[in-house]
Amino acid sequence: MINNSLARQQISKDLSQISKIWFLNEKHTDLNNFITLYNFVKELELSESNSKNKPQQIPYNNSIMHFLLYYCSYPKYPFIVNIEDTLIFGSFSGRNYNNLELSFPLFIKANSALENLNSFLSNPFLNSLLKKNNVKSILLRDINDDFVRIFRSNEQFFNFKIESLKELNYALYKVNKTLDLSGPKYANLRWHLNSFKKQNYKIEFLSIIDEVKPVIHLIGKWRSQAMKNRGFSFTDVSSDKKAARLVGEIKKYASYNKEIIGPSQIITRVLKVNGVVASFNLGYPLGIFKRQDVFAHAIGISDISIPHLAEYSQYDFWIQVKKAGYEYINDGPTWRHDLEIYKDKYRPISKTRYYWATLNKVI
């Protein structure tokens, strides 16, 4: 069994042999590393701009935060590869990196994306890497019904097979409808907002640039409170801490280099309540939907000890999303019934079914 350092070296060596691929050389939160990633996907976007086939998803660069949040959490080893009309996000994870996670934020058609996935997994350098790291299972994130249908009807043509499917529902909200709060359906949400306002807290709205350390402290405190009060935590706090640290650097950099990323792409909101940082929200344009006006609410953290703050801070954040010009909000998949009840307060207008598929390599 090789150690993690040697495993990373082997991953780097083999991935470097694959064309049109970006992979990590430095620590995940390094700003220079983010810039090299941005330039990589920007070049891909430009190379595809003259293509007759128009992608169903939004441009490459708007999917970067999705990638950073879900694929760069330690000890994962992330990469991005472009094969024809398909952009594949991936990450080696687990002990000695013997698991592989993949998703498709941009593709033309499901059947061509699956053919490109098959081609990628058949690459001799990647295939050698999978064998060296003893990778036998692959987690494919956020695939739709078309993917599943093609899998099941043409499984004999691929060098992998489906072992299990986990169904997820992504709720989609109409921003104006939720913020309007009219009608009996929003009575519970109105009560929470009014109850919070009656406390007459001193509220300050701060920049993540100046509050990275307090926000990271809040995230850690949130998890401790959640585990103590509820017995579970909704979120991977290591990913959220990394996001806060990196976005703070990105925002600082963007303040004098507008070409990299602008405030309208990554929106953050830090609330201080009675002199203490008590809420952090973050979002970005979503890369897995066909519509360009869908915004992902990726992180929502509030001090559990302050009643009604969660509802107040989320409502306030969605106001900022509306100001940025987005019509719809996706609040991510729901893993627990308790969280689904909370999200239903905001009244989704629809739910889209996606799957996480566990694949097995056919040796």
N, C-alpha and C positions, 0 to 999 in steps of 0.2 A: 504494500500500500504506500503510494507516494505521498509526501506532505503537501500542504496547500501551496507553498512557495514554488515547488517544482511543478505542481499541477498548473498554476498560473503561467509559468514559463512555457509549458507545453501548449496551453491554449493559445497564447500569443503567437508562438511559432507556427502552429497549424492554421490559425485564422489568417495570418499574414499572407498565406498562399492563395487565398480566395479573393477574386476580383470584386471591386465595388463593395468593399466592406469597411466599416469603422469599428474599432474596438478600443477598450480602455487601456491606457498606459500608466496613468497616474491615479491618485485617489479620487473617489467619486465626486467630492465636493470642490474640486479644483476648477477655478473659473477658466483657466486656459484650456482645460480639457473640454469644458462646455463649449467654448468658442470653436475648437476644432470640430466638434460634433455639429454645431450650427453650420459651419462652412461646408461640411460634408453633405448634409441634407439639402442645403441651399443649392449646391452644384447639381444634385440630383433633380431638384425642382426645375432648374433652368434647362437641364438636358431633356426633360420630359415636356417642356412647355410647347414644343413644336409638334408633339405627338398628335396624331389624328384621333386616337382613343383618349377620351377625357376621363380621368380618374373619378370614381364615385365618392371619394373622401376629400377632405380639405387638404391644402398644401402640406408638404412634408414638414416644413419648419414649425407649423402649428401643433405637431404631434410630439415635439421634443420633450415637453414637460411630462406628458403621459409616460414616455419612455423612462425619463429620469426618476420619476416617483416609483414606478412599479418594477423596474428592472435593475436599478443601481443600488439597492439596499445591501449592505455588507451581510454575508460574504459572497454576494453574487458577482459574477464576471460578465458584464453586459457587452452586447455588440449590435450593430445594425448592418443588414446586407440588402442590396438592391438587385433583384433578378428580373430583368425585362420590365414588366409593368407592376411588379409587386415589391413593396417595401416590407421587410421582415424585421421585427424587433425580437431580440433574443437575449438569453442570459443563462450561463451555467451557474448552478447553485448546489447547495448541499455539501455534505462532507466529501472532500476531494473533488468537488464540482461534478458529481456523478448524476445530476439531474439537468434537464434542459427545458426551459420555458420559451415559448414563441407566441407572437401575435402578429396580426396584419393590419396596421393602421391605414395602409393605402394599397388598393388593388383595383383592377378593372372588372374582372369577373371571378366568381368563386372557383369555377373549374380551372381557369388559367392560374389562379393563385395556388391551388392545390398541386397543379403540375409543376409550378415553380418551387413549391415546398419539397416535392418529391425530388426535383433536380438538385436542390440545395442539400438535402439529406443524403443524396447519392454522390456528392462531391467527394473525391477520394481523400482529400486532406481532412475534411470534416469527418468523413467516415472513419478514418484512422484515429482521429481525436476521440470520437465516441467510443471506439473500442478500447483505446488506452485508458480512458477515464471510466470505463465500464458503465457507460450510459445505456440503459435499457428502456427507460420510460421518458416520455416527452409530454409536458403539459402545454396544451394549445389554448391560449386565452381568447375569450370574446369572439367565438365563431358563431355564425348565424345559421339559420335553418338550411340555406343552400349548401353550406359547407357539409353539414351533417347528412343531408340527402345524397350528395355526391360521394361522400365517404362510404355510406352504406351500400350504394348501388354499384360502386366501382372499386371496392376495397382491394380486389385482386390485382389491380394495376399499380398499387402503391407499395413502397417498401416499409410500410408500417400499418398497424391496424388499431382500431378503437378498442380500448379496454373498458373505459367507463365515461359517462357523460354527467356533468353537474349543471343543472339548469339554473340560469340567473335571469332576473328581470330588471332591466334598466328603466327607471321611471323618468318620464320627460314632463317638465312643467312649462306652462305658458307664463312668462315672467309677469306680464301686465295683469293677468287674471289673479295670480297669487298676491301680488302687491296691492291690488284693489281691495281685497278682504271683504267683499260684499256678499251677503247671503248667509244663511244658517250654517253652511258647510264650513265656514271659517270662524265659527263662534269660539272654538277652543283656542285657535291661534290668536284671535283678537283679545281673549281673556289674558293670555300669557303676556302679550305686548303691553296691555293696559296695566296689568299687575306690576310689571317691571318699571314702567314709567312712574307709577305712583310712589315708588321708593325714593324718587328724587336723587338718584345717584349722580355724582359728578362724572361725566363721561368725556373722555378725550380720545381723539382719533389720531393715531401715530403712524409713522413710516417704518416698514420692516427694516429699512437700512439702518436705523438707529436703535432698533429693539430686538436684534437677533438673539442675544443671550437671554433676555427676559422671556421671549417667546419659547425658546428651547426649554427653559425652566418650567414654563407653564405646561408644555406638552408632557414633560416628565411628571409634574404634579397631577395633571389630569389622569394619567394612567394609574398612578398610585391611588387617587380618589376613586376611580372607576373600579379597580380591583377590590378595594376595601368596601365600597358601598354596594356594588353590583355583583362582584365575583367574576367579572370579565371585562375586557376592553374591546371597543369596537375597532380600534385602529392599530396599525403597525407603527408605533411611535418612533422607531429608529428611522423609518422612511420619512416621517413627518419632520423630525429634527433635521435630517439631511436636506429636505426641501427648504425649510426655513433658512438654513445656513447658506445654501447655494443661491436661493432667490434674493437674499439680502445682498449678496455679492453682485448678482446679475443686475439688480435695480441700480446699485451704485455705479456699475460700469455703464449701464444704459443712459444714465443721467448726462454723460458726455460723449456717448457713442450710439447714436440713434439707429445705426445700421444693424446692430446686433439684435436687439429686441426692445419693444416699446411697452409702456405702461398699459396700453389697451390689450396686449396679448396675455400677459400674466398679471392678474389683479390680486392684490393682497389687501387685507384690512386688519389692523391691530387696534383693539379697544382697551383703554385703561379705565378701570372703574375704581373710583375713590383713591386714585393715586397708584394703583397696582395693575400691571398688565394682566388682563383677565380673559381675553378672547383673541383668537387668530383664525382667519379664513383665507383660503387661497384657491384660485381657479385659473383656467386657461381654456382656449378653444379646443374642442374635443375632436380627436382624429379618427374615431371609429364610426361616425355617423355621416350620412350623405349630405346633410344640410350644413351650410357654412355659418348659420346663425345660432348654433347650439354651443353653449358654454358649459364646461365641466366644473362643478363645485367639488374640488378634490379633497380639501381639508377644512374641517370645521371643528375647532377646539374651544371650549368655554369652561371657565371655572365652575365645577359642579356645585360648589358651596353657595353660589349666588343664584337664588331662585329666578327662573324665567329668562336668565341671560342667554341661554342657548337659542331660544326663539328670537329674542331681540337682535342678537348679533348676526344670525342668519338672515333675518329680514333686512337688516341694514346692509349686509353684503350683497344681497340680491338687488338692492337699489343701485349699488355701484355697477353691477353687471348690466342693468338696464341702461344706465347712463353711457356705458361703453358701446351700446348699440345692439346687444344680443336679445333675441326674442324668446329663446328657449333655454332651459337649464336642465342638465342631466346631473343627478345627485349620486350617481354610482350604484352598483349592485347592493342588495340588502342580504346580509348573511344571517341575521337574527330577527325573530318576530318582533322583539321589543323595538328595534331600530326601524322596522317597517311601520310600526304604529306611529312613531315620531315623524317619519317622512310623509306619512299620509296626511298630516296636519296641513301640509302645503298643497295638497290636492293635485296630484299628477294628472295630466290630461290623457296620457297613454303610457303603456309599458311595452317595451320591446324585448323579445326573448333572445337571449344569447346563451352560449354554452362554454364550459371549460371541459375540454376533452383530454383524457389521459391516453396517450398513444404508446404502443409497444413497437419497437423496431423488429422487423422480420429478419432474422439472421440467415 
